């Protein structure tokens, strides 16, 4: 299974300030003044395209919203992701099923993630995530109604149930999951379902049974960041600047469950020189300054700003392709037109994820900033 950093989804983590760091831990430098306001929200439009043909084909569209609330003693980031797959027939079947061997048309996947962390060190206090993956077709027949083990149980994600199939399973169906993590006590609880398919000798039908499973995970006591913090951690790095680079540890509760032991990856972050990009923030709501100089908006009322192409890659034998983020140059200050104290910097304008089938670039998923507020 390929390893991907989620948005999306998007992640990183440090043990609480009281926790010790080993001699080999990466030293991380964050901005003293964090680049977000007391209550900030960024909304992204998502477009997932098949890009291996003559022309790109949009196969899914959705939204991703990331909100940072730094009004209390700690800060909290909340992320919501929703992706709706189109009824596309122009993508080859062998690609449409892709590396996960699933059919996606007309389905919607969502997740909600949350991390509470220190305002200064970004050390996480607690985290949670719930990923709801829509039930995929299991073969070329219509999917039957699920049969639950108990009449009181009706949760397709976390209760025991089964499907009675006329044909054997042809396609896979990725599992939904949820987790909670307590970083003060270095423990997490991961919940999902396991799957088993048997052929009934009497009926000749196939019974695919889904059984809930809960797994306690001991989180290592060393420098880390939770996956749902990725946007915050990257933005706050001092080396988000032209030619800058840094490394942080990424904790993966999902991979920890899959591998049966706590997993953290080394995330390498590097910035190239900037290029100008259209930024969808309105000049009626925000003023942009480069140092003391006020930047003029374009004729359409939006800004074109210098942004840093930032590459995020994981050091792992199953790392998957790198993630690209476009971040406004740290010299810019984006200031609320109503309240000058509400300002931000290093705003993530665009995120690009790629997927490959063998060595062929097959899918590209683009997150484009299309709404921003700062209170």
Buried (B, 14 or more C-beta within 10 A) or exposed (E): EEBBBBBBBBBBBBBBEEBEEEEEBBEBEBBEEBBBBBBBBBBBBBBBBBBBEEEEBEBBBBBBBBBBBBEEEBBBBBBBBBBBBBEBEEBEEEBBBBBBEBBBBEBBBBBBBBBBBBEEBBBBBBBBBBBBBBBBBBBEEEEEEBEBEEEEEEEBBBBBBBBBBEEEBBBBBBBBBBBBBBBBEBEBBBBBBEBEBEEEEEEEBBBBBBBBBEBEBEBBBBBBBBBBBBBBBBBBBEBBBBEBBBBBBBBBBBBBBBEEEBBBBBBBBBBEEBEEBBBBBBBEBBBBBEEEEEBEBEEEEBBBBBBBBBBBBBEBEEBBBBBBBBBBBBBBBBBBEEEEEBBBBBBBBBBBBBBBEEEEEBBBBBBBBEBBBBE
